[in-house]
């Protein structure tokens, strides 16, 4: 076995961790894959024998690549991030045999957290993700953001306060999540407005990301309140018959791909038996990259 093949095998041992870092940093599965590939290319141009801790080196390099991408996004963006933006979801089939195991295998970071992370400045996001989610020491993060460890600690602290204040809590039990979403789908399929209102929190927030090109009733939007959200759900109730439960970032959600045509993915947060937040990705171009038919067929 050649040196390059050995190095490639060592890198593959860390690919999952690097992908998780990049996904939390970027909120995009395709960009996360690109960042991990760039980390591999940088490793091949480095004297690997001089690296004492390959996992730490790869994690910080991936973080630096993602930070550069976030800074580029920020510099190109003339206006703040659209409040309708929904990050790429991580999908898994919801099996009847062992849904708990499926949840363990799914990406554990929720869409709600990713939405909040999008509101952070790039340096804040890096400090929070690397330190709070992956336990990277501030001494290792500081050179990436070109600050002292103390200043880097402050970045993470500021980000942590924003995350804790804005990320909604959700029901952890998969069985109870499924009961709520079964009730939501049954009400949608039956056109039962009152039943829909009953399963929604009075202050529910619906966020729909249909992409930049969609207009009309399916346009990207943020909708507040149980009755308004229920009315919105009934508007699209003709699609409820083909909707199926799946795991969306480790919690029960809904995916819809009638006749193999990707239509939408919905993640939710649930509290006290009612839906408090709904995150719908209906951007066809992004949905096609998720391969919904394969997930639903499993």
C-alpha atoms as one frame of an Amber mdcrd trajectory, in Angstrom:
protein
   0.000   0.000   0.000   1.443   3.364  -1.056   1.803   6.432   1.145  -1.019
   8.220  -0.691  -3.408   5.323  -0.138  -2.520   5.166   3.540  -3.126   8.890
   3.844  -6.459   8.537   2.055  -7.566   5.812   4.470  -6.572   7.944   7.446
  -8.548  10.832   6.001 -11.638   8.674   5.447 -11.622   7.814   9.158 -12.354
  11.489   9.847 -14.647  12.304   6.916 -17.866  11.964   8.941 -16.617  14.375
  11.605 -15.431  16.873   9.013 -18.733  16.723   7.142 -20.584  17.352  10.396
 -18.421  20.408  11.113 -18.887  21.787   7.611 -22.653  21.171   7.595 -23.105
  23.058  10.856 -20.940  25.865   9.567 -22.579  26.188   6.154 -26.103  24.745
   6.398 -25.622  23.301   2.916 -24.928  19.633   2.223 -23.307  20.268  -1.154
 -21.086  23.055   0.174 -20.162  20.873   3.133 -18.991  18.129   0.769 -16.972
  20.686  -1.201 -15.332  21.948   1.999 -14.371  18.426   3.054 -12.897  17.750
  -0.376 -10.871  20.954  -0.147  -9.570  19.806   3.260  -8.381  16.588   1.607
  -6.616  18.529  -1.143  -4.848  20.683   1.434  -3.782  17.566   3.310  -2.223
  16.123   0.172  -0.159  19.318  -0.186   1.069  19.083   3.405   3.735  16.966
   5.089   1.353  14.643   6.929   4.181  13.120   8.940   4.694  16.496  10.611
   1.077  16.613  11.855   0.888  15.489  15.474  -2.900  15.211  15.693  -4.514
  14.589  12.319  -8.111  14.838  13.593  -7.489  18.244  15.193  -5.587  19.484
  12.146  -8.347  18.448   9.746 -11.061  19.932  11.953  -9.381  23.330  12.167
  -8.543  23.327   8.441 -12.153  22.496   7.580 -13.285  25.265   9.918 -10.980
  27.729   8.184 -12.307  26.724   4.745 -15.890  27.167   5.927 -15.082  30.528
   7.511 -13.686  31.758   4.208 -16.868  30.626   2.443 -19.078  32.366   5.016
 -17.079  35.572   4.742 -17.424  35.446   0.961 -21.183  34.989   1.310 -21.389
  37.974   3.643 -19.318  40.237   1.408 -21.429  39.384  -1.662 -24.759  39.738
   0.103 -26.170  43.247  -0.270 -29.048  42.597   2.135 -29.403  40.472   5.283
 -30.191  36.767   4.957 -33.814  36.251   3.948 -35.906  35.285   6.971 -37.518
  32.588   4.822 -34.247  30.666   4.361 -34.401  26.981   5.344 -31.081  25.052
   5.480 -30.614  21.771   3.651 -32.256  19.000   5.704 -30.600  15.661   6.436
 -33.124  12.934   5.611 -33.449   9.323   6.747 -36.290   6.819   6.306 -38.583
   6.392   9.287 -38.694   2.619   9.631 -41.261   0.655  11.547 -38.638  -1.688
  12.976 -36.395   0.647  14.957 -37.000   4.383  14.570 -34.803   5.109  17.593
 -31.803   3.630  15.828 -32.583   5.666  12.730 -32.551   8.779  14.884 -29.153
   7.882  16.291 -27.793   7.507  12.777 -29.262  10.783  11.540 -27.566  14.120
  11.832 -28.487  15.315  15.306 -28.387  19.074  14.723 -31.898  20.382  14.228
 -33.119  22.732  11.529 -34.134  25.215  14.224 -30.521  25.513  15.412 -29.217
  25.823  11.854 -31.676  28.650  11.181 -30.340  30.532  14.223 -26.722  29.859
  13.198 -27.455  31.603   9.894 -28.027  34.838  11.834 -24.549  34.814  13.411
 -21.540  36.629  12.049 -19.032  34.237  10.396 -16.462  34.486  13.200 -19.148
  33.957  15.849 -20.474  30.925  14.048 -17.029  29.374  13.766 -16.191  29.948
  17.434 -19.527  28.527  18.584 -19.581  25.520  16.270 -15.985  24.445  16.864
 -15.965  25.038  20.622 -19.516  24.322  21.787 -20.409  21.560  19.338 -17.007
  19.912  18.775 -15.018  20.853  21.905 -12.135  22.477  20.005 -10.046  24.564
  22.464 -10.127  28.338  22.064  -6.341  28.300  21.700  -6.797  26.330  18.469
  -9.677  28.466  17.184  -8.032  31.830  17.868  -5.503  31.678  14.971  -8.318
  30.918  12.509 -10.251  34.079  13.388  -7.033  36.034  13.969  -7.918  36.967
  17.549  -6.630  36.211  21.013  -8.056  33.185  22.846  -9.844  35.570  25.233
 -11.462  37.455  22.350 -12.396  34.161  20.701 -14.036  33.046  23.926 -16.125
  36.222  23.840 -17.196  35.451  20.261 -18.455  32.038  21.331 -20.140  33.470
  24.425 -21.992  36.074  22.368 -23.078  33.435  19.864 -24.161  31.094  22.667
 -26.456  33.712  24.181 -28.117  34.304  20.803 -28.504  30.588  20.147 -29.959
  29.852  23.568 -32.351  32.763  23.331 -33.633  31.994  19.842 -33.601  28.189
  19.427 -36.975  26.633  20.335 -37.029  23.467  22.410 -38.767  20.412  21.005
 -40.286  17.129  22.134 -37.545  14.487  22.243 -39.665  11.329  22.068 -39.997
  10.045  18.500 -43.257   8.282  19.254 -44.951  11.451  20.478 -43.505  13.404
  17.556 -45.048  10.867  15.217 -48.465  11.095  16.897 -48.537  14.869  16.414
 -47.518  14.694  12.761 -49.936  11.837  12.059 -52.687  14.070  13.439 -51.484
  17.000  11.325 -51.481  14.926   8.125 -54.864  13.371   8.893 -56.381  16.822
   9.391 -54.754  18.098   6.199 -55.977  15.146   4.147 -59.477  15.492   5.578
 -59.609  19.245   5.078 -60.446  19.618   8.785 -59.594  23.213   9.698 -60.476
  22.886  13.397 -58.378  19.732  13.771 -55.448  21.516  12.159 -55.774  24.455
  14.532 -55.895  22.033  17.471 -52.548  20.456  16.591 -50.836  23.822  16.111
 -49.561  26.063  18.894 -51.486  29.378  18.923 -48.238  31.223  18.134 -46.899
  28.716  15.612 -44.433  30.063  13.058 -44.287  28.652   9.518 -41.212  29.339
   7.403 -41.388  28.343   3.721 -38.345  28.483   1.430 -39.421  27.980  -2.176
 -36.336  29.524  -3.755 -35.889  32.887  -5.405 -37.807  32.176  -8.621 -41.181
  30.996  -7.295 -44.063  33.456  -7.297 -47.765  33.348  -6.457 -49.271  31.350
  -3.605 -46.207  29.098  -3.294 -43.769  31.990  -2.813 -41.318  31.927   0.100
 -42.952  33.331   3.211 -43.113  33.450   6.997 -46.585  32.917   8.480 -47.601
  33.391  12.125 -50.519  32.049  14.150 -52.448  28.762  14.230 -55.440  29.863
  12.170 -53.334  31.493   9.459 -50.990  28.503   9.258 -53.934  26.087   9.188
 -55.436  28.010   6.280 -52.114  27.830   4.485 -51.988  24.060   5.058 -55.481
  23.611   3.599 -54.467  25.579   0.509 -52.012  22.789  -0.318 -54.064  19.910
   1.133 -54.269  18.229  -2.287 -50.635  17.213  -1.806 -51.139  15.778   1.690
 -52.154  12.386   0.319 -48.659  11.708  -1.015 -46.848  13.057   2.069 -44.856
  10.557   4.123 -43.176  10.652   7.506 -39.366  10.618   7.493 -36.599  11.630
   9.852 -35.548  15.228   9.242 -32.298  15.988  11.081 -33.049  13.286  13.617
 -36.669  14.213  14.371 -39.906  13.135  12.713 -40.867  15.292   9.756 -42.673
  15.083   6.439 -41.420  14.596   2.882 -43.436  14.756  -0.298 -42.412  13.485
  -3.722 -45.553  12.470  -5.662 -44.691  10.132  -8.535 -41.014  10.729  -7.810
 -41.271  14.500  -8.260 -39.655  16.280  -5.283 -42.182  18.711  -3.824 -41.263
  19.559  -0.234 -39.624  18.571   3.032 -40.926  19.797   6.377 -39.153  19.766
   9.721 -40.956  20.830  12.898 -40.468  21.579  16.558 -43.087  20.263  18.966
 -43.901  21.247  22.537 -46.721  19.980  24.769 -48.209  17.965  21.942 -48.491
  20.838  19.457 -46.364  22.103  16.592 -44.593  25.360  17.474 -42.370  25.863
  14.410 -42.524  24.513  10.863 -39.625  24.679   8.391 -40.545  23.801   4.809
 -38.022  23.521   1.995 -39.856  23.648  -1.343 -36.998  24.791  -3.576 -37.123
  22.221  -6.378 -33.492  22.645  -7.395 -32.224  22.006  -3.866 -34.717  19.191
  -3.254 -33.511  17.277  -6.295 -30.050  17.058  -4.730 -31.556  15.359  -1.649
 -32.860  12.368  -3.667 -36.273  12.271  -1.961 -37.620   9.306  -3.956 -34.803
   7.096  -2.621 -35.495   8.125   0.976 -39.237   7.529   0.628 -38.755   4.185
  -1.126 -36.528   2.782   1.642
